Each structure stands twice: as structure tokens, then as C-alpha cells.
Amino acid sequence: MAPRPISMPILLVLHGDVLDPWCWIAEKRIGIAVEELHGRFLPLEHAPLPRRWEPRAPSAGERQNRIRELKRAAREADAPPFSTELWSGGGTGPQSSGPPLLAIAAARLQGLPAANRLRAALREAALVAGLDISRRDVITEVATRCGLDLADFVPSFEAPATERALLDDIEESYALGVDAGPALVINDDWLVSGARSLRHYRRLLKRYLATRVGTPVEHTVH
């Protein structure tokens, strides 16, 4: 991928799915590493990368894989209080990542803070409370709790233009070489796939500064 011209602070984008527990863990770790570097990087941005777009009921095997994934993620020392209820409860689990990602895109029209609040709330509703956030009623309830203006949110959520823009964003991720999340892209230049340790993200961001910007990092507070 062709890098952007280097300027400070530097763009960071995390590509992933709101239903992926490892994206949540990666976001937490990257956020800590960025804070320690005192403004050299912009606050982490997000790009949608759905695990499944077309609605389809997950098979029993897929549900078991998601349960195992959540259990593995929950063993991380810095993991949120994950629950397997989303996949092990009475329902089949989400049929698509499309609706929650569309909801976040619709919330973005009310400002980045609104989109960030909704992303965090949807993620917690799914991966902690075990709610199926592919359901419209669940999305609307969570959006209400986040303080979104439903008179603006609902039409934006349903608008074909919102879906077209979201699909364009997904295609842009693929064009960058991102095919699975979580994936961190630094300045459209470096691609780091998978959730890494906090130590790894610290070293990675320092190395980027040293090799691409020519700015050695002499001291950070851990």
C-alpha cells in the first residue's frame, strides 16, 4: 500500500467487526500505546470489516467456534467481562454484522462521538449482555440509551445511501489488503493483522516513528 505523506500526528485505523471480541481487546491496547506516545498519533479511527454481510443463520459449528473464541479472549488479563450468551443462549446468534455496522454509520452522521458511543454500547450489548445486535429493535433500544436523536438516526439507518457508503468503506479496506480483523493500518503504510499484546503495539508504534518519521522515542510512561 502507498503511504500517505508523513505528517504529525499520524493516522491509525483499526479494521474489524463490532462482534469480534479480539477487535475490542486490540482497541484497548492500541489506545493505551497511543496515549503513552504523547500526541504523535491521532486517536484511533475505525473501519468496518464484517465477518458476514449477507444474512444467514449460523450453523451449530459456527456457534461453537464463536463460543470457543469468546472463551479464549476472556482468558486475556485485560479482557472485558465477555459472555458466551450471544451464541449459547436460546437464539441462533446474529445472522449478519451488517445491521450494527449500518447503525454505527448512521450514528456517524450525528458526529464521531455519537458513533463511538453507539459502537461501544452495541459491542457491550452483544459480547457482555448477550443481546442479538443484528435485530432492529435491539439496535433502536441501544441507540436510545446512547442519547441519539432517533428522528435523524432511524431514517439514516434505513437509507440506501448509508448502505452504499458503508459498502464503499468495506471495499476500501479490501483494497488496502485487509481481509480479516482486527487489522491495524498505520498511515495507509503498515498493516498489522490480528490482536497483538500491548507490548507489541508499543514497540510497533515506536518502530514506525523511528523508521518512517525519523523520530526516536527516548521515553514513554508505561
SETORBA-924026 format. One line per 3 residues: number of its first residue (from 0); their letters; for each residue z, x, y of C-alpha. Coordinates in nm, 4 decimals, padded with zeros to 6 digits, always signed. Last residue first. Layout:
N
NUM = a = Z/X/Y  ...
END
This chain:
222
221 = hvt = +03.0821/+00.4099/+00.2767  +03.0586/+00.5477/+00.6307  +02.7385/+00.7387/+00.6857
218 = hev = +02.6912/+01.0996/+00.7859  +02.4117/+01.3520/+00.8120  +02.1135/+01.1249/+00.7719
215 = ptg = +01.8023/+01.3340/+00.8215  +01.5361/+01.1727/+01.0384  +01.1851/+01.2904/+00.9571
212 = vrt = +01.0587/+00.9346/+00.9613  +00.8793/+00.9217/+00.6284  +01.0615/+01.1823/+00.4203
209 = aly = +01.4115/+01.1842/+00.5711  +01.4317/+00.8177/+00.6628  +01.2929/+00.7134/+00.3259
206 = rkl = +01.5382/+00.9415/+00.1495  +01.8284/+00.7833/+00.3350  +01.7061/+00.4385/+00.2353
203 = lrr = +01.6750/+00.5398/-00.1300  +02.0105/+00.7171/-00.1461  +02.1964/+00.4130/-00.0167
200 = yhr = +01.9935/+00.1802/-00.2382  +02.0785/+00.3896/-00.5449  +02.4493/+00.3959/-00.4617
197 = lsr = +02.4483/+00.0185/-00.4234  +02.3001/-00.0062/-00.7710  +01.9454/-00.1252/-00.8203
194 = ags = +01.8013/-00.4732/-00.8748  +01.4410/-00.4522/-00.9874  +01.1307/-00.3089/-00.8240
191 = vlw = +01.1266/-00.0645/-00.5323  +00.8033/-00.0629/-00.3322  +00.7593/+00.1917/-00.0539
188 = ddn = +00.5102/+00.1521/+00.2307  +00.4902/-00.2038/+00.3637  +00.7799/-00.0855/+00.5886
185 = ivl = +01.0153/-00.0769/+00.2897  +00.9394/-00.3308/+00.0183  +01.2298/-00.4342/-00.2045
182 = apg = +01.1500/-00.6179/-00.5272  +01.3750/-00.8690/-00.6984  +01.1513/-00.9973/-00.8209
179 = adv = +00.8254/-00.9818/-01.0088  +00.4586/-00.9214/-00.9270  +00.4776/-00.7184/-00.6069
176 = gla = +00.1650/-00.5064/-00.5634  +00.1339/-00.5671/-00.1896  -00.1445/-00.8181/-00.2582
173 = yse = +00.0937/-01.0098/-00.4859  +00.3393/-01.0452/-00.1991  +00.0594/-01.1615/+00.0307
170 = eid = -00.0353/-01.4240/-00.2263  +00.3207/-01.5567/-00.2108  +00.3082/-01.5738/+00.1689
167 = dll = -00.0230/-01.7624/+00.1535  +00.1328/-02.0047/-00.0960  +00.4144/-02.0664/+00.1523
164 = are = +00.1695/-02.1327/+00.4353  -00.0240/-02.3808/+00.2220  +00.2980/-02.5547/+00.1157
161 = tap = +00.4135/-02.5910/+00.4749  +00.0702/-02.7197/+00.5798  +00.0851/-02.9874/+00.3101
158 = aef = +00.3882/-03.1351/+00.4919  +00.6707/-03.2722/+00.2754  +00.9344/-03.0137/+00.3712
155 = spv = +00.8188/-03.0262/+00.7338  +00.8528/-03.4056/+00.7391  +01.2029/-03.3776/+00.5843
152 = fda = +01.3289/-03.0974/+00.8096  +01.2486/-03.2424/+01.1504  +01.4368/-03.5725/+01.1206
149 = ldl = +01.6708/-03.3928/+00.8810  +01.8042/-03.1691/+01.1595  +01.9741/-02.9001/+00.9537
146 = gcr = +02.3531/-02.8774/+00.9573  +02.3875/-02.6816/+00.6354  +02.5598/-02.9762/+00.4671
143 = tav = +02.2551/-03.1903/+00.5444  +02.0222/-02.9306/+00.3929  +02.2368/-02.9284/+00.0774
140 = eti = +02.2116/-03.3068/+00.0485  +01.8372/-03.3033/+00.1093  +01.7823/-03.0322/-00.1523
137 = vdr = +01.9915/-03.2200/-00.4074  +01.7994/-03.5420/-00.3459  +01.4645/-03.3610/-00.3735
134 = rsi = +01.5443/-03.2087/-00.7102  +01.4377/-02.8448/-00.7640  +01.7904/-02.7489/-00.6662
131 = dlg = +01.9292/-02.8527/-01.0034  +02.3024/-02.8078/-00.9460  +02.5050/-02.5549/-01.1487
128 = avl = +02.7812/-02.5017/-00.8918  +02.7549/-02.1213/-00.8963  +02.3878/-02.0389/-00.9595
125 = aae = +02.2273/-02.3565/-00.8291  +02.4480/-02.4708/-00.5408  +02.5152/-02.1096/-00.4439
122 = rla = +02.1453/-02.0342/-00.4207  +02.0790/-02.3535/-00.2288  +02.3560/-02.2705/+00.0192
119 = arl = +02.2413/-01.9128/+00.0763  +01.8799/-02.0148/+00.1233  +01.9812/-02.3026/+00.3522
116 = rna = +02.1893/-02.0798/+00.5772  +01.9143/-01.8170/+00.5915  +01.6531/-02.0771/+00.6826
113 = apl = +01.8738/-02.2170/+00.9588  +01.9448/-01.8664/+01.0928  +01.5679/-01.7961/+01.0987
110 = gql = +01.4898/-02.0909/+01.3212  +01.4298/-02.4638/+01.2859  +01.0793/-02.3965/+01.1483
107 = raa = +01.2486/-02.1711/+00.8929  +01.4055/-02.4837/+00.7434  +01.0625/-02.5891/+00.6176
104 = aia = +01.0094/-02.2503/+00.4514  +01.3546/-02.2757/+00.2923  +01.2714/-02.6230/+00.1622
101 = llp = +00.9376/-02.5037/+00.0261  +01.1228/-02.2309/-00.1648  +01.3663/-02.4903/-00.2991
98 = pgs = +01.0793/-02.7188/-00.4072  +00.8552/-02.4499/-00.5625  +01.1025/-02.2835/-00.7973
95 = sqp = +00.9919/-02.5205/-01.0711  +01.1253/-02.7245/-01.3631  +01.4888/-02.6607/-01.2764
92 = gtg = +01.7326/-02.6986/-01.5673  +01.6948/-02.9202/-01.8732  +01.9919/-03.1390/-01.7914
89 = ggs = +02.3274/-03.1800/-01.9684  +02.4629/-02.8399/-01.8795  +02.3599/-02.5020/-02.0226
86 = wle = +02.0883/-02.4055/-01.7741  +02.2473/-02.4857/-01.4385  +02.5952/-02.4655/-01.5932
83 = tsf = +02.5570/-02.0913/-01.6579  +02.7994/-02.0088/-01.3755  +02.7943/-01.7093/-01.1429
80 = ppa = +03.1008/-01.6143/-00.9397  +02.9137/-01.3653/-00.7168  +02.8561/-01.0227/-00.8702
77 = dae = +03.0123/-00.7088/-00.7213  +03.1550/-00.5723/-01.0477  +02.8427/-00.6670/-01.2435
74 = raa = +02.9365/-00.8697/-01.5524  +02.8069/-01.1895/-01.3914  +02.4536/-01.0475/-01.3967
71 = rkl = +02.4632/-01.0143/-01.7734  +02.5969/-01.3696/-01.8144  +02.3348/-01.5029/-01.5761
68 = eri = +02.0560/-01.3312/-01.7700  +02.1873/-01.4598/-02.1016  +02.1868/-01.8155/-01.9669
65 = rnq = +01.8353/-01.7692/-01.8273  +01.7096/-01.6430/-02.1639  +01.8745/-01.9376/-02.3398
62 = reg = +01.7011/-02.1766/-02.1023  +01.3678/-02.0114/-02.1731  +01.4225/-02.0439/-02.5474
59 = asp = +01.5104/-02.4123/-02.5182  +01.1870/-02.4628/-02.3262  +01.1786/-02.5075/-01.9515
56 = arp = +01.0347/-02.8393/-01.8279  +00.7194/-02.7700/-01.6318  +00.6433/-02.7956/-01.2611
53 = ewr = +00.3820/-02.5412/-01.1443  +00.5419/-02.2652/-00.9373  +00.7447/-02.0640/-01.1845
50 = rpl = +00.9253/-01.7371/-01.1213  +00.8611/-01.7887/-00.7547  +00.8151/-01.4937/-00.5159
47 = pah = +00.9152/-01.5919/-00.1644  +00.9638/-01.3201/+00.0988  +01.2994/-01.2388/+00.2562
44 = elp = +01.3994/-01.0205/+00.5511  +01.6821/-00.7660/+00.5551  +01.8191/-00.6857/+00.8979
41 = lfr = +01.6121/-00.4119/+01.0639  +01.6697/-00.0543/+00.9570  +01.7985/+00.2454/+01.1566
38 = ghl = +02.0643/+00.0239/+01.3117  +02.3775/+00.2006/+01.1905  +02.2899/+00.3307/+00.8454
35 = eev = +02.6025/+00.1830/+00.6874  +02.4872/-00.1683/+00.7687  +02.1626/-00.1116/+00.5768
32 = aig = +02.3449/+00.0012/+00.2621  +02.5735/-00.3038/+00.2719  +02.2809/-00.5419/+00.3161
29 = irk = +02.0900/-00.3723/+00.0343  +02.3830/-00.4303/-00.1992  +02.4259/-00.7971/-00.1149
26 = eai = +02.0519/-00.8657/-00.1333  +02.0237/-00.6934/-00.4711  +02.3026/-00.9110/-00.6130
23 = wcw = +02.1373/-01.2284/-00.4882  +01.7980/-01.1169/-00.6180  +01.9607/-01.0411/-00.9538
20 = pdl = +02.0813/-01.4001/-00.9809  +01.7220/-01.5314/-00.9653  +01.7037/-01.8995/-00.8671
17 = vdg = +01.6294/-01.8205/-00.4992  +01.3287/-01.6222/-00.6186  +01.2235/-01.2794/-00.5010
14 = hlv = +01.0719/-01.0410/-00.2501  +01.3162/-00.8445/-00.0349  +01.1612/-00.7207/+00.2889
11 = lli = +01.2821/-00.4238/+00.4943  +01.1266/-00.3322/+00.8303  +01.2322/-00.0125/+01.0059
8 = pms = +01.4279/+00.0222/+01.3294  +01.2707/+00.2353/+01.4594  +00.8986/+00.2855/+01.4426
5 = ipr = +00.6695/+00.4237/+01.1778  +00.3185/+00.2815/+01.1844  +00.2934/+00.0356/+00.8964
2 = pam = +00.2351/+00.1847/+00.5547  -00.0789/+00.1203/+00.3508  +00.0000/+00.0000/+00.0000
END
